[in-house]
Amino acid sequence: MTFVADTIVEDRRATREELRAHRDDLISLAAAQGLSNLRLRDDAAIVVTTANRGYRDVASFVTKASQLVGAYVYAITDDTPGLEAATSPL
């Protein structure tokens, strides 16, 4: 179980450059959580594909990714309503 104190490592949101610098590790973390097809939006949000319903896998990925990067990693699933922003591969 994750405690609230363990979920936020930084008030600052990770930049595109920080995410790209950790690309390989983020892809590995995502795969371990059952997430795939990571894409990056212009606002530095990571868009993921998940086979499981709910957000437990995404929340776990966000916590671990934020600890890795040292800033909050914002991730959303590709079935999010209104997700029309252009993305590029992470």
Buried (B, 14 or more C-beta within 10 A) or exposed (E): EEEEEEBEBEEEBBEBEBBEEBEEEBBEBBEEBBBEBBBBBEEBBBBBBBEEEEBEBBBBBBBBBBBBBEBBBBBBBEEEEEEEEEBEEB
